Amino acid sequence: MGKMEVIPISNVQAAVSTVEWQTRIHLAACYRLMAAYGMTDLIYNHISARIPGAAEHYLINPYGMLYEEITASSLVKIDVDGSTILQPDHGYNVNVAGFYLHAPIQKTRPDLQCIIHTHSRAGTAVSGLREGCCRCRRRRCAFSAASAITISKGRRSAGRSATASPLTLAPTTS
């Protein structure tokens, strides 16, 4: 278990590396974009981003903050074993559900830099389809070819078996 560092939210930028700060900016922007496009479920989703050069550490939202409230300084740094490494003093703790969903993927897929878990209406609708995401449509995979998704309760997604979790989505060719 690593030692947790609690720091004032106003000092986060000074306490992290330049590459971590840039990752924080990008992840906070991703949260804001998800909110702007209506791809949130209040506080019950999560996005994590691996910190380049620190393969065992990643950033995740604090539990209780809305996506539109998240800033680069408010993100919590944790490791793949569940230890909080850097905790801003904003009064929110790590998103435990996010840890349990993201840590196994972060551990087994070091090639993935960002993992998004959302309950968007469109994603929920596709997850209920027997055939999953139709492979003949150009816009079937709006995220990069390195996106990973997890499958549960025997559901299919991206036209593949639910036993192949996590899946890597193939890039579109049309």
N, C-alpha and C positions, 0 to 999 in steps of 0.2 A: 504494500500500500504506500502510495506517495504522500508527501505532506501537502495538505491543502493550504493554499495562500489566499486569504481574504483581503482584498484591497479596495480602496475607495473607487467607485466607478469613474471618477474624474481622473484617476491615475493609471487606468488600464493601458492606454497607448504607450506611456513611458515604461511600463513593466514588461512589455512583450517585444519580440523581434520585429523587424520591418516586414518580413515575410508573413508572420502571424497577423500583424495588423492589416496587411493587404487582404489576407484571407478573411479576416473579420469584416472588413468593408464589403467584400464580395458576398459573403454569406448574409449579412444584414440586408444588402440590396436584394438578394434572392427572396428573403422573407417579405420584404416590402412589395416586390413584384407579385409574389403569390397572393398577397392580400389584395393588391390592386386588380388582379384578374379573378378574384373570387374563389381561389383554390385553397381555402382554409376551412376549418371546422372549429371556430373560436380558438381555444388553446389546446386542442386535442390532436394536433399534427406536429411534425417535427422535421427539421432539415439539419443534417450534420455535414461538416466539411473537415476533411483531414488537413492537418497543418503540415505543409511541405517541410521535409527535413526532420520531422518528428512523427514517424510512422505510427507510433502507439498513441498519439494525442490527437484529439479532434474537438471541434467546437459544436455546441448544440444550444438550442434556446432554453432559457430558464422557464420552468413550469409556472404558468399563471400569466405570462405576458402575451398579449395579442400580437399577431405578426406585424401589424403596423406600428407597434411600440418598440420593436427590437432595433437596437443600434449595435454598432461594432463593439462598443464598450460593455454592453449588457450580456453578451454571449458568455457561456460558461465553458471552460476548458476541462475536459475529462480524459481519462485514458481508457483503453479497451477493456480493462479489468474493473471499471466502475469507480475508480478513485477520482474525486474532484481535485484538479490541479490548481486551477485559478478560479476563484469565486468573487465576482464583483459584489460590493456591499449593498445591492439594490433591494434586498429582502426576499428575493426569490431563490429557490434552490434548483438543482439540476432536474431536468425532465426525466424521471426514472423510467417511464414507459418508453421514452425515446431511446434511452440507454439500452434497454432490453431488446428493442427492435434493431438498433443500429450497430451495437457492439459486435454481434456475430458476423455481420457483413463487413465491418471495418477490419476485423481480425482476419477473415478469410479472403478478402478481396482488396489487397493493398493497391491494386491498380485503380480503384475507384476513389475519386477525390471528394465527391458530394453524393449524399443519399437523401432523397426526398420521400417522405411518407405523407400522403394527403388523403383526405376523404372528399375530394371534389365530386360534384354531382356526376360529371362525365365519367370519372374513374370508377365511381361506385356502380354506375350503370354498366360499364364494360365488364367489371368483375362479375356481374350477375349473368352475363351471357355465356352460354355453353361453349361457343367458339372463341370467346375472348376477343381480342383486337384483330380485325380483319387484315390479313396480310396484303390485300390487293389495293388498299387505299394509300395514297401518297402521304397524307398527314397522320398516319397511324402512330408514329413515334415522334412526338414533337421534341423530345429530349435527346441527348446525344446517344451514340451507339454504346457508350460505356455505362448507361443508366442501369441500375439494378433494382429489381422489385422482388418482394417476397410474396409467396403464395401460401394461403392457409385454407383449411377446411375443404380440400379437394377442388378448389376453384381453378379455372384455367385462365391464363392471360397470355397475350402475345402469341396465341395459337400453339402453345407448348404444354406439355404435361405439368401438372402441379407438383410432381415429385422432383422437378429440376429446379429447386429453389436454392439460391437466388438466380434469376434469369438475366442474361445479358441480351438486350434488345438489339436486333440486327439493324444496320442502317437501311434507310429506304433507298431503293434503286430507281424508282419511277419519278 
